[in-house]
Amino acid sequence: MNSLVANQVLGHLQGEQGYYLGLSFHPDELQAIRLLIEKQWIENIIKNAPDACEKFREYGIEKYHELSALLKHHTAWPKIKRVLPQNAVDYIRSTSLLKALEEIYGKFAISDEENLGREEFYWRLVRPNQSSDVGPLHADAWFWELDHGITPPGVTRVKVWAAIYCEPGLNGLRVVPGSHKKNWTYHGEYRDGFSKPKIDVEEADLNIILAETKPGDAIIFNDRMLHGGAVNHGKNTRVSIEFTMFVKKMLLPPPG
């Protein structure tokens, strides 16, 4: 990676935009990550709907929504069931995307918000036309302010979201460019077993855009930028993966 790309990433996250879209997993890496996610997905289905697991396997994760009524969707997929195992962590750490991020930020750690004793990469399922599958706009920094995890001293948090299965223009991540530069008010609401942040502004009053992503594309963003999952207007279940980096290098490199 040349210094120009590194400068662009760092500049976008700290500058007017608040996010950078231009890094991605290689196609073979994307396929490997899909297999790792689908293995965990089917293992959880076996526990929640054992009689239907072969049907789910036949349909595949992109068609999950066509069978999701066969299990209790909103109780079957707590975050802890979507945190990838150590072998998946090791593989993702070896990918070109993670190597590119190391070139930009230097060596970094990845958060362990569930206190599992290891770095956490976790995935999400968003079914077509199910608004309950996505949450309200928020800044990730608010979760940390509500005591969802501990940030080590001397580091800054940077979030990474990547599309695993998506339909460009129809689903993905909503972002509010430049929102990281303003202090928004919010309050905590008890949802899914713990306090989650909810912004004190109507979403209709914000300049929300859908980030244009194709499968494998990653969005690197400032953890104070407003964002949230988009309602899925596609035909298939959207799958994405996320993680939080603890980085030490946030200043732009010197010119030249």
NORHURA-V241691 format. One record per run of one state. SS is the DSSP state (A for helix, B for strand, O for the rest). FROM is the first residue (numbers start at 1). TO is the last residue. If there is no record, write none. Layout:
BEGIN
ss=[SS;SS]
from=[FROM;FROM]
to=[TO;TO]
END
This chain:
BEGIN
ss=[O;A;O;B;O;A;O;A;O;A;O;A;O;A;O;A;B;O;A;O;A;O;B;O;B;O;B;O;A;O;B;O;A;O;B;O;B;O;A;O;B;O;B;O;A;O;B;O;B;O;B;O;B;O;B;O]
from=[1;3;15;19;25;27;49;50;60;61;67;68;71;73;77;79;83;84;86;94;96;106;109;111;122;127;128;129;131;134;138;139;140;146;156;166;173;176;179;182;186;192;194;200;203;206;209;211;217;223;227;230;232;233;238;248]
to=[2;14;18;24;26;48;49;59;60;66;67;70;72;76;78;82;83;85;93;95;105;108;110;121;126;127;128;130;133;137;138;139;145;155;165;172;175;178;181;185;191;193;199;202;205;208;210;216;222;226;229;231;232;237;247;256]
END
